[in-house]
Amino acid sequence: MTRCLLNIDLGELPGEDEQLYALAHLANIACGGHAGDADSMRRALELCERHGTLAGAHPSYADREGFGRKAQNVSPEVLRAQVAEQCGQLVALARERGVPVRHAKPHGALYHAANASPVLARAVVDGVVEALGTEVTFVGPGTGALREAARAAGLGYAREGFADRGTLPDGSLIPRGQPGAVLTDVARARENTVRLATGGAVDTLCVHGDTPGAVTLAREVRAMLDALERPPEPLGDSALRLTLPEGVDRRQAREALCALPGVQDAVITEAHACVYFDPVTPPEDAGLVLTRLRVTPVSVSERPLIRIRVRYDGEDLPKVAAHAGLSVDEVVRRHTAREYTVRCVGFLPGFAYLGEVDPSIACPRLPTPRTRVPALAVGIAGERTGVYPFASPGGWNLVGTALDFTAFDPTRGAVMQLGDRVRFEREDG
């Protein structure tokens, strides 16, 4: 199946849970029409950068009192200006952080009113293009005036479905305020996700950030989408290889897989799990394995956060900066802005592969590895970063040195374990 992405409407409520940004592929950021202000937009952009979430604009009718959920009687010219102003506010703040804004999705009543009116649809699309240009993707209904207007303007288009909304027999959404309009039951959201993601009619699924239990729903939807993306691959008659969903905690995934009847072992690598079983008593079926993976994600805050102080003095730092077309200081800022997750541990005892590096500073491995990399060197290789636990050969781009840190303890092994969260902090001097 074609990959289906999770989009979440964010930046709308005070005290919004950071986990939603970690779970979303796309964040639709409220930019002042129905909700949001400069502070909330800055926070949303910071969290997008930290978790590698794609930032997008979520313009609305200028209706903060009604949260943009009631159609407004405004002319197309006024509507275009409102949309352009909102998107422009977000993109100006995004440029301050170097975060690209690459998609737009109208909110609430505007979404539905514009999709039913070619004139309003053109006004919305024109406002988006005025602020963001034509190198953006428009997120909207599968059919209707918005899709036609976006395509006429040369924009990419992502067809959207809703994991947390009920539908009428004709496929349209049940109006808010009516029974069954908003789904809070995880099982119903799971059914919606499978039906929509496998039906071929949508490119992205939405969970609303203000839906009760949004984190639980989003976690389930994201894990489902990741699990559906690639089926298990048989390796002979006694093993399966699974692509691990992004949202699944690696340590719990291994425990869940090893607990399956007939499974003898499960080996977790950076992106896969290999499940070994007795061919006489194989696991019940591949779906059971996937089901166990789907229910294991834990919240971001439940894993330890390891902070590593770094002196950014690596000999390859200028080369990484030149490769990225950025200053050294900006490379350091982007390296420290992200929260990383331990994806696998290997190569050397205690060597943790951390992902994902901001794509703008990703840099390929050296063509010829060094014969000796000093202990505690911090490196970047592609979209991974890590700390060398010992002096060893290695081909990563060296950007700094970890201070007061031990990656491997002889008594307890690797300090960083699968699923642990890591932040680098710049130490001057």
C-alpha positions as CSV (number, residue, x, y, z in Angstrom):
1,M,0.0,0.0,0.0
2,T,1.1,3.6,-0.5
3,R,2.3,5.2,2.7
4,C,-0.5,6.9,4.6
5,L,0.6,9.7,6.9
6,L,-0.9,10.9,10.2
7,N,-1.8,14.6,10.4
8,I,-2.8,16.3,13.7
9,D,-4.4,19.8,14.2
10,L,-2.1,21.4,16.7
11,G,-1.2,24.7,18.3
12,E,-4.9,25.2,19.3
13,L,-5.0,24.6,23.1
14,P,-3.0,25.7,26.1
15,G,-1.0,22.9,27.7
16,E,-1.0,20.8,24.5
17,D,0.7,17.5,25.0
18,E,4.1,17.3,23.4
19,Q,3.5,13.6,22.6
20,L,1.2,14.7,19.8
21,Y,4.1,16.2,17.9
22,A,6.1,13.0,18.3
23,L,3.3,10.9,16.9
24,A,2.3,13.2,14.0
25,H,3.9,13.0,10.6
26,L,2.3,16.4,9.8
27,A,1.4,19.1,12.2
28,N,-1.3,21.5,11.1
29,I,-0.5,24.6,13.2
30,A,-3.2,27.1,14.1
31,C,-2.0,30.5,12.9
32,G,-4.4,33.0,14.5
33,G,-7.7,32.7,12.7
34,H,-9.6,30.3,15.1
35,A,-6.8,29.8,17.6
36,G,-3.1,30.4,18.1
37,D,-0.8,33.4,18.5
38,A,2.9,34.1,18.1
39,D,3.9,32.2,21.3
40,S,1.9,29.1,20.5
41,M,3.2,29.1,16.9
42,R,6.8,29.4,18.2
43,R,6.2,26.5,20.6
44,A,4.6,24.4,17.9
45,L,7.5,25.0,15.5
46,E,10.1,24.2,18.2
47,L,8.3,20.9,18.9
48,C,8.1,20.1,15.1
49,E,11.9,20.7,14.9
50,R,12.5,18.6,18.0
51,H,10.6,15.6,16.8
52,G,11.1,15.8,13.1
53,T,7.5,16.6,12.4
54,L,6.6,18.4,9.2
55,A,5.1,21.8,9.9
56,G,2.1,23.1,8.0
57,A,-0.4,26.0,8.2
58,H,-3.9,25.6,9.5
59,P,-5.8,28.8,8.5
60,S,-9.4,29.4,9.3
61,Y,-12.2,32.0,9.1
62,A,-11.2,34.8,11.4
63,D,-13.4,33.5,14.1
64,R,-11.7,33.0,17.4
65,E,-15.0,33.3,19.4
66,G,-16.5,30.3,17.5
67,F,-13.3,28.4,17.1
68,G,-13.8,28.6,13.3
69,R,-16.6,26.1,13.3
70,K,-19.3,28.3,11.9
71,A,-19.3,29.6,8.3
72,Q,-18.8,33.3,8.0
73,N,-20.3,35.6,5.4
74,V,-17.1,37.2,3.9
75,S,-16.2,38.0,0.4
76,P,-13.6,36.0,-1.5
77,E,-11.2,38.9,-1.5
78,V,-11.5,39.3,2.3
79,L,-11.1,35.5,2.7
80,R,-8.0,35.4,0.5
81,A,-6.5,38.1,2.6
82,Q,-7.3,36.4,5.9
83,V,-5.8,33.1,4.7
84,A,-2.7,34.9,3.4
85,E,-2.2,36.8,6.6
86,Q,-2.5,33.8,8.8
87,C,-0.2,31.6,6.7
88,G,2.2,34.6,6.5
89,Q,2.5,34.9,10.2
90,L,3.4,31.3,10.6
91,V,6.0,31.2,7.8
92,A,7.7,34.4,9.2
93,L,8.1,32.7,12.6
94,A,9.2,29.5,10.9
95,R,11.9,31.3,9.0
96,E,13.3,32.5,12.3
97,R,13.9,28.9,13.3
98,G,14.8,27.6,9.8
99,V,11.8,25.3,9.8
100,P,10.1,24.8,6.4
101,V,6.4,25.1,6.1
102,R,5.5,22.7,3.3
103,H,1.7,22.1,3.6
104,A,-1.5,23.8,4.4
105,K,-4.9,22.6,5.5
106,P,-8.0,24.8,6.1
107,H,-9.8,24.4,9.4
108,G,-13.3,23.7,10.5
109,A,-16.1,25.5,8.7
110,L,-13.8,26.9,6.1
111,Y,-12.7,23.4,5.1
112,H,-16.3,22.4,4.3
113,A,-17.6,25.7,2.9
114,A,-14.6,26.2,0.5
115,N,-14.9,22.6,-0.7
116,A,-18.5,23.2,-1.7
117,S,-17.8,26.6,-3.5
118,P,-15.3,26.9,-6.4
119,V,-15.1,30.7,-5.7
120,L,-14.2,30.3,-2.0
121,A,-11.9,27.4,-2.9
122,R,-9.9,29.6,-5.2
123,A,-9.8,32.4,-2.6
124,V,-8.3,29.9,0.0
125,V,-5.8,28.5,-2.4
126,D,-4.8,32.0,-3.6
127,G,-4.2,33.0,0.0
128,V,-2.0,30.0,0.6
129,V,0.0,30.5,-2.5
130,E,0.5,34.2,-1.7
131,A,2.0,33.4,1.6
132,L,3.7,30.0,1.0
133,G,4.3,29.8,-2.7
134,T,3.5,26.9,-5.0
135,E,6.0,24.3,-3.6
136,V,3.5,23.2,-0.9
137,T,1.0,20.4,-0.6
138,F,-2.6,21.2,0.1
139,V,-4.4,18.8,2.5
140,G,-8.2,18.5,1.9
141,P,-11.1,16.3,1.1
142,G,-10.8,13.6,-1.5
143,T,-13.0,15.3,-4.0
144,G,-14.5,18.7,-4.4
145,A,-13.7,22.4,-5.2
146,L,-10.6,22.5,-3.0
147,R,-8.9,19.7,-4.8
148,E,-9.7,21.3,-8.2
149,A,-8.5,24.7,-7.1
150,A,-5.2,23.4,-5.6
151,R,-4.4,21.4,-8.7
152,A,-5.2,24.3,-11.0
153,A,-2.7,26.4,-9.0
154,G,0.0,23.7,-9.4
155,L,0.0,22.5,-5.8
156,G,0.4,19.0,-4.6
157,Y,-2.7,17.5,-3.1
158,A,-3.1,15.1,-0.2
159,R,-6.5,13.5,0.2
160,E,-7.6,13.4,3.8
161,G,-9.7,11.0,5.9
162,F,-10.6,11.3,9.6
163,A,-9.7,8.6,12.1
164,D,-11.6,10.3,15.0
165,R,-14.8,11.3,13.2
166,G,-17.9,9.3,12.4
167,T,-19.4,9.2,9.0
168,L,-22.9,9.1,7.4
169,P,-24.0,6.3,5.0
170,D,-22.9,8.6,2.0
171,G,-19.4,8.8,3.5
172,S,-19.7,12.5,4.7
173,L,-18.8,13.4,8.2
174,I,-21.5,13.4,10.9
175,P,-22.0,17.1,11.8
176,R,-20.4,18.0,15.1
177,G,-22.8,18.1,18.0
178,Q,-24.7,15.0,16.7
179,P,-24.3,11.6,18.3
180,G,-21.3,9.7,16.9
181,A,-19.7,12.7,15.3
182,V,-16.5,12.6,17.4
183,L,-14.9,9.1,18.1
184,T,-13.1,8.7,21.4
185,D,-13.2,4.9,21.4
186,V,-9.8,3.4,20.4
187,A,-11.4,0.4,18.8
188,R,-13.5,2.6,16.5
189,A,-10.5,4.7,15.6
190,R,-8.6,1.5,14.8
191,E,-11.4,0.3,12.5
192,N,-11.5,3.7,10.7
193,T,-7.7,3.6,10.3
194,V,-7.6,0.2,8.7
195,R,-10.6,0.9,6.5
196,L,-9.4,4.2,5.2
197,A,-5.7,3.5,5.0
198,T,-6.2,0.3,3.0
199,G,-9.0,1.6,0.8
200,G,-6.8,3.6,-1.6
201,A,-8.8,6.8,-1.4
202,V,-6.8,8.8,1.2
203,D,-3.2,9.9,1.5
204,T,-3.4,11.1,5.1
205,L,-5.5,10.5,8.2
206,C,-6.4,13.2,10.7
207,V,-6.7,13.1,14.5
208,H,-7.8,16.4,16.0
209,G,-5.6,17.6,18.8
210,D,-8.7,18.7,20.8
211,T,-10.5,15.4,20.7
212,P,-10.8,13.9,24.2
213,G,-8.0,11.3,24.6
214,A,-6.2,12.6,21.5
215,V,-2.8,11.2,22.6
216,T,-4.2,7.7,23.0
217,L,-6.0,7.9,19.7
218,A,-3.1,9.3,17.9
219,R,-0.7,6.7,19.3
220,E,-3.0,3.9,18.1
221,V,-3.5,5.4,14.7
222,R,0.2,6.0,14.2
223,A,1.2,2.5,15.2
224,M,-1.5,1.1,12.9
225,L,-0.3,3.1,9.9
226,D,3.3,2.1,10.6
227,A,2.4,-1.6,11.0
228,L,0.2,-1.6,7.8
229,E,2.9,0.0,5.7
230,R,4.9,-3.2,5.3
231,P,3.7,-6.8,5.9
232,P,6.0,-9.4,7.6
233,E,8.6,-11.0,5.4
234,P,9.2,-14.7,5.8
235,L,12.8,-15.7,6.2
236,G,12.8,-19.4,5.5
237,D,10.4,-21.5,7.5
238,S,11.4,-20.5,11.0
239,A,11.7,-16.7,11.0
240,L,9.8,-13.5,10.1
241,R,11.3,-10.0,9.5
242,L,9.0,-7.1,10.5
243,T,9.5,-3.4,9.8
244,L,9.2,-1.7,13.2
245,P,6.6,1.1,13.3
246,E,8.1,4.5,14.3
247,G,5.8,4.8,17.3
248,V,6.6,1.4,18.8
249,D,8.9,1.3,21.8
250,R,11.8,-1.0,20.8
251,R,12.3,-2.6,24.2
252,Q,8.6,-3.4,24.7
253,A,8.4,-4.6,21.1
254,R,11.0,-7.3,21.8
255,E,9.3,-8.3,25.1
256,A,6.0,-8.6,23.3
257,L,7.4,-10.6,20.4
258,C,9.3,-13.0,22.7
259,A,6.1,-13.6,24.7
260,L,4.3,-15.0,21.6
261,P,3.7,-18.7,21.8
262,G,6.3,-20.6,19.7
263,V,8.7,-17.7,19.5
264,Q,12.3,-18.6,20.5
265,D,13.9,-15.2,20.2
266,A,13.4,-11.7,18.7
267,V,16.3,-9.6,17.5
268,I,15.7,-5.8,17.3
269,T,17.8,-3.9,14.7
270,E,17.5,-0.2,13.8
271,A,14.4,-0.6,11.6
272,H,13.4,-4.2,11.9
273,A,12.6,-7.1,14.2
274,C,13.5,-10.6,13.3
275,V,11.3,-13.2,15.0
276,Y,12.7,-16.7,15.3
277,F,10.3,-19.6,16.0
278,D,10.2,-23.4,16.0
279,P,8.8,-24.3,12.6
280,V,6.8,-27.1,14.3
281,T,4.9,-24.5,16.4
282,P,5.0,-21.2,14.5
283,P,3.2,-18.1,15.8
284,E,-0.5,-18.2,15.2
285,D,-0.2,-15.9,12.2
286,A,1.6,-12.8,11.0
287,G,-1.4,-10.6,12.0
288,L,-1.0,-11.7,15.6
289,V,2.6,-10.5,15.6
290,L,1.5,-7.1,14.2
291,T,-1.3,-6.8,16.6
292,R,1.1,-7.3,19.5
293,L,3.3,-4.6,18.1
294,R,0.4,-2.2,17.7
295,V,-0.5,-2.2,21.3
296,T,3.0,-1.7,22.7
297,P,3.7,2.0,22.1
298,V,4.4,3.9,25.3
299,S,4.2,7.7,25.8
300,V,7.3,9.7,25.0
301,S,7.5,10.9,28.7
302,E,7.7,7.3,30.0
303,R,11.2,6.7,28.7
304,P,14.3,8.1,30.4
305,L,15.7,11.4,29.0
306,I,19.5,11.3,28.9
307,R,21.2,14.7,28.6
308,I,24.7,14.8,27.2
309,R,26.9,17.9,27.4
310,V,28.9,18.3,24.2
311,R,31.8,20.6,23.3
312,Y,31.4,21.2,19.6
313,D,35.0,20.9,18.5
314,G,34.8,18.1,16.0
315,E,37.2,18.2,13.1
316,D,34.4,17.5,10.6
317,L,32.1,20.2,11.9
318,P,33.1,22.8,9.2
319,K,32.6,20.1,6.5
320,V,29.1,19.3,7.8
321,A,28.3,23.0,7.8
322,A,29.6,23.4,4.3
323,H,27.6,20.4,3.1
324,A,24.5,21.8,4.6
325,G,25.1,25.4,3.4
326,L,24.8,26.6,7.0
327,S,27.0,28.3,9.5
328,V,28.7,26.1,12.1
329,D,26.6,27.7,14.9
330,E,23.4,26.9,13.0
331,V,24.5,23.3,12.6
332,V,25.1,23.1,16.3
333,R,21.8,24.7,17.1
334,R,19.9,22.2,14.9
335,H,21.9,19.3,16.3
336,T,20.9,20.3,19.9
337,A,17.3,21.3,19.0
338,R,16.2,17.7,18.4
339,E,15.2,15.0,20.9
340,Y,16.6,11.7,19.7
341,T,15.6,8.1,20.3
342,V,17.9,5.1,20.7
343,R,17.1,3.1,17.6
344,C,19.5,0.2,18.1
345,V,22.7,-0.5,20.1
346,G,25.6,-2.2,18.3
347,F,28.9,-1.9,16.4
348,L,30.7,-1.3,19.7
349,P,29.4,-2.2,23.1
350,G,27.4,0.8,24.2
351,F,27.3,2.5,20.8
352,A,23.7,3.8,20.4
353,Y,22.4,4.8,17.0
354,L,20.2,7.9,17.6
355,G,17.6,9.2,15.1
356,E,16.5,11.3,13.5
357,V,19.0,14.0,12.7
358,D,17.5,17.1,11.1
359,P,17.6,16.3,7.4
360,S,19.2,19.7,6.7
361,I,22.4,18.6,8.6
362,A,22.5,15.0,7.6
363,C,25.9,14.1,6.1
364,P,27.1,10.9,4.5
365,R,29.7,8.7,6.2
366,L,33.3,9.3,5.2
367,P,34.3,7.4,2.0
368,T,37.3,5.9,3.9
369,P,36.9,5.3,7.7
370,R,39.5,6.7,10.1
371,T,41.7,4.1,11.7
372,R,41.1,5.7,15.1
373,V,38.2,7.8,16.4
374,P,38.7,9.1,20.0
375,A,36.4,7.9,22.8
376,L,33.3,10.1,23.4
377,A,33.5,11.6,19.9
378,V,30.1,12.7,18.8
379,G,29.4,12.0,15.2
380,I,26.8,12.2,12.4
381,A,26.3,9.6,9.7
382,G,23.4,10.1,7.4
383,E,20.3,10.7,9.5
384,R,21.9,9.1,12.6
385,T,24.0,10.6,15.4
386,G,25.8,9.0,18.2
387,V,28.7,8.9,20.7
388,Y,31.7,6.6,20.3
389,P,32.0,4.7,23.6
390,F,35.7,3.7,23.1
391,A,38.5,4.7,20.8
392,S,38.0,2.7,17.6
393,P,38.0,2.9,13.8
394,G,35.0,4.7,12.4
395,G,33.6,6.7,9.5
396,W,31.2,9.1,11.1
397,N,31.6,12.8,10.7
398,L,33.0,14.1,14.0
399,V,31.2,17.2,15.3
400,G,32.1,17.3,19.0
401,T,33.1,15.6,22.2
402,A,30.8,14.3,24.9
403,L,31.7,15.6,28.4
404,D,31.3,13.7,31.7
405,F,29.6,10.9,30.0
406,T,30.0,7.1,30.0
407,A,28.4,5.1,27.2
408,F,29.3,1.6,28.5
409,D,29.5,0.4,32.1
410,P,31.4,-2.9,32.6
411,T,28.9,-3.9,35.4
412,R,25.6,-3.0,33.7
413,G,26.5,-2.8,30.0
414,A,25.2,-0.1,27.6
415,V,24.1,3.0,29.3
416,M,21.7,4.0,26.6
417,Q,19.0,1.4,25.9
418,L,16.4,0.9,23.1
419,G,13.8,3.6,23.2
420,D,15.7,6.0,25.6
421,R,15.4,9.7,24.7
422,V,18.5,11.8,24.3
423,R,19.2,15.5,24.1
424,F,22.6,17.1,23.4
425,E,23.4,20.3,25.2
426,R,26.1,22.7,24.0
427,E,29.0,23.3,26.4
428,D,31.1,26.3,25.4
429,G,34.8,26.5,26.1
